[in-house]
């Protein structure tokens, strides 16, 4: 049984190895598609061979696992020690594609290493901004994160963008079966079974998808059993000022988004995230990104996809996600295992994604329930405008197309736009002070 010592916070709860593995695997399955998407895009832009692409994916999984272990377990003042998984940020895709075509992979890795060092050094200063994140700001950001992720789940459920049969009834039916399975498990079961409802839904979806011919294990036989990742496999890194500045801008966006994810998880697991904790988490982002450049990978950030899984399952232990990190390291070293897990169809992930990402948005709404809207009408404007601005890149992708190229990284991130809007609006209406925003009933509880 899990450790029930009441002196141990839920986030530090240790479980038997078997439960840790199953729950950790659930996290890996939930984030795998997002984890491998970026290396596939970059490999295509750089014109890599099939074997080089496979190496890049395994290098990414390996480093992703190291980054997750660093964040969840922590060393010194590095790592926030909450159940949050690390993955490649999509904010870096556009500048990395440009670098891949102009300077090759060494230019990408050089800029990634430099930007990681910048993030590591700036973390304690950036963390001082935590006072600008009262419940009205964090609630708005968490809601935006959830809503921004829902199109990803919807596209998965329809078969995945680029699929010639996108929107086919078979894809949507499978996604619906996965979602229904998750709901039924949560309604009729409790305890450990309820905690692995997403994993059960994914397994049921996989079984259902086989007769439709949507599951292929064709690449498993050809995949190697062992594939070691080693530093600078694509050559020594190149350092160019323009590329470094572009990646630093990406990492500023990453720090804003990671802050939102840290606060979201902190609220879900009941751990207060202050200046010290935020600095430790951002240092881990920086060090993980530096490791990414060394081990042929990319910038790393808190993966919002898994925030919903923590809320949905109610499992708050950071050691569960640490186990997920260990599994990712193993997958990076055993390509055959990674290929098997890659066989999970997009439609199956879509059904689970709708539940998980919806839960993230619901967590944001829950946070906003603590805000005093009755006695401070300006709070309504803060939430309304920040969410509205945050959703512009989602509902109108070409809205900012004529703005300067250097600004596109920020303008195409709804989470960053919404975060900045919420912070500025709260500062304008409430002087950046969160104390006056909290509902009196909630204030009395605390």
Secondary structure, DSSP 8 states (H G I E B T S, - for coil): -----TTS-GGG----HHHHHHHHHHHHHHHHHHHHHHHHHHHHHHT--HHHHHHHHHHHHHHHHHHHHHHHH-BTTB---SS--EEE-GGGHHHHHHHHHHTHHHHHHHHHHHHHHHHHHHHHHHGGGGGG--HHHHHHHHHHHHHHHHHHHHHHHTT-TT-TTTT-HHHHHHHHHHHHHHHHHHHH--HHHHHTHHHHHHHHHHHHHHTTT----TTTTTS-S-----TTTT-S----HHHHHHHHHHHHHHHHHHHHHHHHHHHHHT----HHHHHHHHHHHHHHHHHHHHTT---EEE-GGGHHHHHHH----HHHHHHHHHHHHHHHH-HHHHHHHTTS-HHHHHHHHHHHHHHHHHHHHHHHTTB--SS-THHHHHHHHHHHHHTHHHH-TTTTTTS-GGGHHHHT-HHHHHHHHHHHHHHHHHTT--GGGB-HHHHHH-
